[in-house]
Structures are given as C-alpha cells and as structure tokens.
Amino acid sequence: MRGFSIFWIIYMLFFAIPFPMLIYYNTKDDSISNLMGENPWYPLSMLALSILFWVILLIGYYRKWVIRIFSVKRNIEKLKTTGEPREAKILESSKIHKTGVAYDTYELTLGFKNLRGSTIMHKTTVNDTKPYERRYETGKTVGILLDREVNKIPYFIFAATEVSVKKMTVFLSNLAWLALASLVVWYYVYSYDLESKGMGWRFMGIGHPLLTCAFTLLIYRVFGTFIANKFVGKSDQLYLIKFKGTHTIARLVKVNQTGTYINEQPMINFDLEYTDDFNHKHRANIKKMVDLLNLDSVRQEYFSIFYLKEDPQKIAFEKDLNELKGEF
C-alpha cells in the first residue's frame, strides 16, 4: 500500500513539474520580435499570478511540514491538563517488531467508557519507552485522557504520554522547505536570464512553467482538500460519534442499494429506527459500502449503533466504529 502511494505521488508530480516544462521548452518561440510586440501588462499580470500561487503553496507547505509538528505537541500538552480521565482495559496486545529502534511498539485493543458512559473498543499503537515495566500486557489497565470536544487530533492520549519535539526533525523540515523556496526563487532568476533578452518579463505567459507548475500543484491541493473533506471528514465524524455517542439498538426499517458502486461493491442505504435515552423515537439512515460476500448480513433485523444526543440524525454502526484506529 505504501509503495502504491509513493508511485501515485511520483506520477502526479511528473505531470505537475517535468511535463509542463517539457511542453514549454519544446514549443516556445524565441523570437525577439514577438517579445517586443507583447503587451507589457499581460506578462506582468501572469508574473504576479505565478508569485501569488507560489506564495500560497509555500505557506501551505510550511504549515504542513513545520507548524503542524508544534500544533500536535500543543494539543497533546493541552490534553495532559484538560483531558477527561478514563481507565482502559487492554483487551488485546501484540508486539510489533521494528529494527533499529530504542523502544518497543505494541498494537493494542482497549476497552473503556466514552464521554457519554457507553463502553467502546478502540485499536491503537503505543511506543513503550519502559518495556521493563510491562505496562501493555493483555488484561492490564492503563490511564487515558479523552478530548472533551473531540475536535483536534489526537482525540485521546495515554496518561503517561511524554511529548517532545525532535530538534533534528524540525531542522530537516525547515531545511527541506528552505530548499524548495530557494529552488523556486532560482527558477525565476534562471528563467529571466535565459528568456528575457533585454525585454524584461515580456516572455512570461500563461503557459510558462512558473505559472503552470504552481497552478497544477494548487489543483492537486484543492483536489486533496476535497477528498479529505469527503472521506477524512467523514472519519472525523465517526470519531465524534464514537467518543461522544450513546449506544443503543436500532431496528432496520428498510434497506436498498443506492446504485453507486466502488470497486464493484455496492453502496447500501440503511433506514434505521431507534429510541433514545428520553424515550423519543428517531429515524435515521446510514450509507456504506458492503462487500458482495456479506450482502446477507444487511438484512438482519437489529443493529448495534451509536448516536449523538445533540444531533440524533448522526449515527454509526458499532462494528464500523470498532474498526477505527488511532496512533500515539
């Protein structure tokens, strides 16, 4: 899976950077007469637009590569003082073998009560810097702290969590960003020296790589944000339901296919009815992809679900919530 992701990153970067350059430098007209006849306001506007695009990109990269490190650290430190304490029982524990590390890593399945008092199971991994204490064996309990609002990652931490920022990581992240920024500035200088021919920025046009590369990378960012809102955002809602939701049993009212298929697997719409803690009946629906081999399971009469008291239309199957994972 990781190799597949790397392939697609390289594939997309090819069409964002080398491909526009290959097209431009193999089709551009070097005639000075064309530069002399160019309206100066058009290339200057293209130049300004390209600078704007690169500034937006570089700010975004710095926030993602550097500032995010300190943001996560700040959120963890806040949880250490404001988190809701819980005792979690280790239902399952398996050691993950990693070479060249100074600590042990465990994959755990924890059982504990969420912010509404409903019992949930959650899978996570933890780095054990004190393996001699054998804190993460099956059957033992560990202290955890839950985010009361469930709105910032991480949504919970182990009470014994110690957080610090690796100076080398911050240094390398800053170095990578400075290298990228320097490369962009160098390309502006290089393009001017190569193409201006004493005519200033008249060579700058809508097809120049300084503009097309930045524009393509921005398109990728917009597309990535859309995917994140469509899928990761949905995952955030599931975490909210899991940690702030109330457990109940729902009756299946109707089930039908939506007509949507992903990887030849149908999306199924479940119409469910349940009664909340105040004895009020609610009807809500869940849409999810179902494996063709498990189609028989969609016709069971009752389902175990979680719902939000403040928004009863937001519900999720307990089975799906149990599959969520968090790493700390």
Backbone torsions as a table, in degrees:
resi	resn	phi	psi	omega
1	MET	NA	-43.5	179.6
2	ARG	-64.5	-41.4	178.2
3	GLY	-62.6	-36.8	178.5
4	PHE	-64.9	-41.2	179.5
5	SER	-65.1	-42.6	178.9
6	ILE	-61.9	-40.2	178.4
7	PHE	-58.6	-46.3	-177.8
8	TRP	-69.3	-33.3	176.3
9	ILE	-63.3	-47.3	178.8
10	ILE	-63.3	-41.5	-179.6
11	TYR	-60.8	-45.3	-178.9
12	MET	-70.6	-37.5	178.1
13	LEU	-64.9	-32.9	177.4
14	PHE	-59.7	-44.9	-178.8
15	PHE	-77.5	-12.8	178.7
16	ALA	-90.4	-31.4	-173.4
17	ILE	-121.5	-67.5	-176.4
18	PRO	-62.8	-39.2	-175.5
19	PHE	-62.2	-49.0	176.4
20	PRO	-60.8	-34.7	178.9
21	MET	-66.8	-43.5	178.9
22	LEU	-60.0	-44.0	179.7
23	ILE	-64.6	-46.0	-174.9
24	TYR	-65.3	-50.8	-173.6
25	TYR	-74.6	-13.2	176.7
26	ASN	-97.9	-4.3	-178.3
27	THR	-127.3	-8.5	-174.9
28	LYS	-71.8	151.6	179.2
29	ASP	-100.7	120.4	-177.3
30	ASP	-88.9	10.5	-176.0
31	SER	-66.7	129.6	178.4
32	ILE	-67.6	-33.3	-178.8
33	SER	-61.7	-34.5	177.2
34	ASN	-67.1	-37.5	178.5
35	LEU	-68.1	-39.3	-178.5
36	MET	-65.7	-32.3	-177.9
37	GLY	-87.8	0.2	-176.9
38	GLU	-78.0	134.5	174.1
39	ASN	-64.0	120.5	-173.8
40	PRO	-63.8	-25.6	-177.5
41	TRP	-71.8	-30.5	179.4
42	TYR	-66.2	-53.3	178.9
43	PRO	-63.8	-33.8	178.6
44	LEU	-66.5	-37.1	177.1
45	SER	-68.3	-37.2	176.3
46	MET	-66.3	-37.8	177.4
47	LEU	-63.4	-47.0	179.9
48	ALA	-62.1	-39.5	-180.0
49	LEU	-65.2	-41.6	179.7
50	SER	-64.7	-40.6	178.8
51	ILE	-63.2	-41.6	178.2
52	LEU	-60.3	-45.0	-179.8
53	PHE	-60.9	-45.1	-177.9
54	TRP	-68.1	-36.5	177.5
55	VAL	-62.6	-44.1	178.2
56	ILE	-60.5	-44.0	-179.6
57	LEU	-64.1	-47.2	-176.5
58	LEU	-65.9	-37.8	176.0
59	ILE	-63.3	-42.9	179.1
60	GLY	-62.9	-42.8	179.5
61	TYR	-65.1	-39.1	-179.7
62	TYR	-66.0	-40.0	177.9
63	ARG	-63.8	-38.8	-177.1
64	LYS	-76.6	-39.3	-174.4
65	TRP	-84.7	-33.6	-171.9
66	VAL	-116.5	-58.3	-173.4
67	ILE	-62.4	-35.0	-178.6
68	ARG	-59.3	-33.5	179.3
69	ILE	-59.0	-46.7	-178.7
70	PHE	-74.0	-29.2	178.7
71	SER	-65.5	-45.0	178.8
72	VAL	-65.3	-40.5	178.1
73	LYS	-60.8	-42.8	179.4
74	ARG	-64.0	-40.2	179.1
75	ASN	-64.6	-39.5	178.8
76	ILE	-66.3	-43.1	179.0
77	GLU	-62.9	-36.0	177.7
78	LYS	-66.6	-40.6	178.4
79	LEU	-62.8	-32.6	-179.7
80	LYS	-61.6	-26.6	-177.3
81	THR	-107.1	-27.7	-175.0
82	THR	-115.1	-3.9	-176.4
83	GLY	-67.3	149.8	177.8
84	GLU	-81.1	117.2	-175.8
85	PRO	-73.2	141.4	175.9
86	ARG	-144.5	155.1	171.4
87	GLU	-103.0	123.3	-179.0
88	ALA	-111.5	135.2	177.3
89	LYS	-94.6	134.9	179.0
90	ILE	-81.4	106.8	-178.6
91	LEU	-81.5	-36.7	177.6
92	GLU	-143.1	146.1	178.7
93	SER	-146.4	127.8	177.4
94	SER	-137.9	135.3	-177.7
95	LYS	-81.9	132.6	177.0
96	ILE	-98.7	121.6	-175.9
97	HIS	-85.5	120.2	176.8
98	LYS	-126.4	139.7	-179.4
99	THR	-95.6	145.1	175.1
100	GLY	76.9	20.7	178.4
101	VAL	-118.1	154.0	-175.6
102	ALA	-96.5	12.4	-179.3
103	TYR	-142.8	164.1	176.2
104	ASP	-94.1	146.3	177.5
105	THR	-119.7	133.0	-179.2
106	TYR	-122.3	143.5	170.3
107	GLU	-101.4	120.1	-172.8
108	LEU	-117.0	149.2	166.0
109	THR	-115.0	115.4	-175.3
110	LEU	-104.8	148.2	172.8
111	GLY	-121.5	125.7	-179.7
112	PHE	-160.4	170.2	178.8
113	LYS	-90.2	135.3	-179.8
114	ASN	-80.6	-168.9	-175.9
115	LEU	-67.3	-15.8	178.1
116	ARG	-105.0	3.8	177.4
117	GLY	87.8	4.2	176.6
118	SER	-85.5	139.5	-179.3
119	THR	-77.5	130.6	179.4
120	ILE	-130.8	162.2	172.4
121	MET	-115.1	141.2	-179.4
122	HIS	-142.4	135.6	178.9
123	LYS	-98.3	137.1	179.5
124	THR	-155.8	168.4	173.4
125	THR	-118.6	152.9	-178.6
126	VAL	-143.6	140.5	174.4
127	ASN	-93.1	123.9	-177.0
128	ASP	-101.9	105.8	-179.9
129	THR	-84.8	-5.8	178.8
130	LYS	-129.3	65.6	-175.7
131	PRO	-60.9	-24.9	-179.2
132	TYR	-66.5	-18.5	178.3
133	GLU	-83.8	-14.2	176.6
134	ARG	50.5	51.3	-175.6
135	ARG	-77.5	-21.6	-169.2
136	TYR	-114.1	40.7	176.0
137	GLU	-90.3	152.4	179.1
138	THR	-56.4	133.5	178.5
139	GLY	98.0	-18.6	179.1
140	LYS	-82.1	165.3	177.9
141	THR	-114.5	148.3	178.6
142	VAL	-132.7	149.7	176.5
143	GLY	-84.1	136.6	176.7
144	ILE	-131.5	163.0	178.7
145	LEU	-128.4	123.8	-177.5
146	LEU	-97.6	142.3	172.4
147	ASP	-71.1	120.1	-175.1
148	ARG	-64.9	-26.9	-178.4
149	GLU	-100.9	-15.9	-178.2
150	VAL	50.1	52.5	-178.6
151	ASN	-128.2	-1.4	177.9
152	LYS	-138.8	140.2	176.8
153	ILE	-78.3	134.8	0.7
154	PRO	-82.3	150.5	-179.2
155	TYR	-78.6	-20.8	172.5
156	PHE	-156.1	158.4	178.0
157	ILE	-136.9	163.0	171.2
158	PHE	-75.0	141.1	-177.5
159	ALA	-60.0	-28.5	-178.6
160	ALA	-88.2	8.4	-177.8
161	THR	-61.1	133.1	173.8
162	GLU	-116.8	123.3	-175.0
163	VAL	-113.5	137.3	176.1
164	SER	-152.9	157.3	179.2
165	VAL	-102.3	126.6	177.9
166	LYS	-75.1	119.5	-177.1
167	LYS	-60.7	-35.8	-179.3
168	MET	-66.3	-38.6	178.3
169	THR	-62.8	-45.1	178.7
170	VAL	-64.0	-41.6	179.6
171	PHE	-61.4	-47.1	-178.1
172	LEU	-67.2	-36.4	178.1
173	SER	-64.7	-44.8	177.0
174	ASN	-63.8	-39.6	180.0
175	LEU	-64.0	-42.1	178.6
176	ALA	-63.1	-41.5	179.7
177	TRP	-66.6	-42.9	178.7
178	LEU	-63.9	-36.4	178.0
179	ALA	-64.0	-43.2	179.0
180	LEU	-64.9	-46.2	179.6
181	ALA	-61.3	-41.5	179.6
182	SER	-65.3	-37.8	179.0
183	LEU	-64.4	-39.9	178.3
184	VAL	-64.2	-46.4	179.2
185	VAL	-61.7	-43.5	178.7
186	TRP	-59.6	-39.1	-178.2
187	TYR	-67.9	-33.9	174.4
188	TYR	-62.8	-46.2	179.9
189	VAL	-63.8	-44.7	-179.1
190	TYR	-62.0	-45.2	-179.5
191	SER	-62.9	-40.8	-179.9
192	TYR	-64.7	-45.7	179.9
193	ASP	-64.0	-36.5	-175.6
194	LEU	-79.6	-36.0	-167.1
195	GLU	-116.5	-11.8	-173.1
196	SER	-69.5	-38.8	179.9
197	LYS	52.2	37.6	178.5
198	GLY	77.2	6.9	-177.6
199	MET	-107.0	15.3	-179.9
200	GLY	70.7	-140.6	-176.3
201	TRP	-93.1	21.4	-177.2
202	ARG	-63.6	-19.5	179.6
203	PHE	-74.3	-14.5	-174.8
204	MET	-72.6	125.8	179.4
205	GLY	-140.1	-179.2	-175.7
206	ILE	-68.0	-20.1	-178.9
207	GLY	-97.1	3.9	-178.2
208	HIS	-71.1	140.2	-179.5
209	PRO	-57.3	-29.5	176.9
210	LEU	-57.4	-31.1	179.2
211	LEU	-95.3	-47.4	-174.4
212	THR	-67.4	-37.2	178.9
213	CYS	-64.3	-46.3	-179.9
214	ALA	-64.1	-40.7	-179.6
215	PHE	-63.5	-43.3	-179.8
216	THR	-64.1	-42.1	178.2
217	LEU	-64.0	-36.5	176.5
218	LEU	-66.8	-38.2	176.5
219	ILE	-61.3	-42.4	177.0
220	TYR	-59.7	-40.9	-179.8
221	ARG	-65.3	-43.4	178.6
222	VAL	-61.8	-43.2	179.3
223	PHE	-64.2	-41.4	178.5
224	GLY	-64.0	-38.3	177.6
225	THR	-64.7	-39.8	178.4
226	PHE	-62.7	-45.3	179.3
227	ILE	-63.0	-41.2	-179.8
228	ALA	-63.0	-42.6	179.5
229	ASN	-68.1	-30.9	-176.6
230	LYS	-78.0	-39.3	-174.1
231	PHE	-113.0	-51.5	178.9
232	VAL	-65.3	-39.2	177.1
233	GLY	-59.9	-38.4	176.2
234	LYS	-65.2	-37.0	177.1
235	SER	-64.5	-39.4	177.3
236	ASP	-60.0	-38.9	179.1
237	GLN	-66.6	-37.0	178.0
238	LEU	-64.5	-40.3	176.9
239	TYR	-62.8	-40.0	178.9
240	LEU	-61.3	-45.6	179.1
241	ILE	-64.4	-38.6	-177.4
242	LYS	-67.0	-45.3	-174.0
243	PHE	-88.7	-19.3	179.7
244	LYS	-120.3	2.5	-176.0
245	GLY	-87.1	167.1	178.4
246	THR	-114.0	136.8	-178.0
247	HIS	-82.5	142.6	173.9
248	THR	-160.4	176.4	177.2
249	ILE	-109.5	130.5	-178.6
250	ALA	-111.8	146.8	177.5
251	ARG	-97.8	135.1	178.8
252	LEU	-75.5	120.8	179.0
253	VAL	-92.4	-46.5	-178.4
254	LYS	-155.8	146.5	176.1
255	VAL	-136.2	136.6	179.7
256	ASN	-156.5	157.8	177.3
257	GLN	-80.9	143.7	-179.3
258	THR	-86.8	-14.4	-176.2
259	GLY	94.4	-5.2	178.8
260	THR	-93.5	135.6	178.3
261	TYR	-128.0	138.1	173.1
262	ILE	-128.5	121.0	-174.8
263	ASN	53.8	41.6	177.0
264	GLU	65.3	14.5	177.1
265	GLN	-107.8	132.2	-172.9
266	PRO	-78.3	148.0	170.8
267	MET	-91.1	129.0	-176.0
268	ILE	-110.4	138.1	176.1
269	ASN	-103.4	122.4	179.6
270	PHE	-106.4	119.2	171.2
271	ASP	-95.2	118.9	-174.1
272	LEU	-122.9	151.5	177.1
273	GLU	-127.8	134.0	-180.0
274	TYR	-146.0	163.9	178.7
275	THR	-113.4	129.2	-177.7
276	ASP	-84.6	-174.1	-177.1
277	ASP	-65.8	-20.1	-179.7
278	PHE	-97.2	13.2	179.0
279	ASN	65.8	25.6	175.2
280	HIS	-96.1	134.7	179.4
281	LYS	-86.6	140.8	178.2
282	HIS	-132.7	149.8	175.7
283	ARG	-124.8	124.8	-177.5
284	ALA	-142.1	167.9	-178.5
285	ASN	-131.4	155.5	176.2
286	ILE	-129.6	132.5	174.4
287	LYS	-112.0	130.2	-179.7
288	LYS	-154.4	155.2	176.1
289	MET	-77.7	138.6	-178.2
290	VAL	-125.3	131.7	177.3
291	ASP	-62.6	138.3	-179.5
292	LEU	-58.1	-30.1	-179.2
293	LEU	-75.1	-13.2	-177.4
294	ASN	-113.2	19.0	-177.4
295	LEU	-62.0	-29.7	179.8
296	ASP	-64.2	-28.6	-176.3
297	SER	-71.0	-17.2	-177.1
298	VAL	-75.4	-11.0	-176.0
299	ARG	-102.3	14.0	175.4
300	GLN	-69.3	155.1	-171.0
301	GLU	-77.4	-35.6	-176.3
302	TYR	-127.5	148.2	179.0
303	PHE	-131.4	143.8	174.8
304	SER	-85.5	122.9	-175.8
305	ILE	-132.5	168.2	168.3
306	PHE	-121.7	145.5	178.1
307	TYR	-136.8	157.7	176.9
308	LEU	-92.9	126.8	179.6
309	LYS	-61.0	-38.9	-177.0
310	GLU	-77.6	-14.3	177.9
311	ASP	-148.2	82.9	-173.6
312	PRO	-61.1	-14.5	178.8
313	GLN	-78.2	-14.3	178.9
314	LYS	-91.5	107.9	-178.1
315	ILE	-133.8	163.9	177.9
316	ALA	-155.1	148.1	175.7
317	PHE	-68.9	138.0	178.3
318	GLU	-59.8	-37.4	-179.2
319	LYS	-60.8	-40.0	178.7
320	ASP	-69.0	-38.0	179.9
321	LEU	-65.9	-33.3	180.0
322	ASN	-68.0	-19.1	-179.4
323	GLU	-85.1	-11.6	178.8
324	LEU	-66.3	145.6	-179.5
325	LYS	-129.3	154.1	175.3
326	GLY	-140.6	137.6	-178.4
327	GLU	-114.9	137.7	-177.9
328	PHE	-136.3	NA	NA
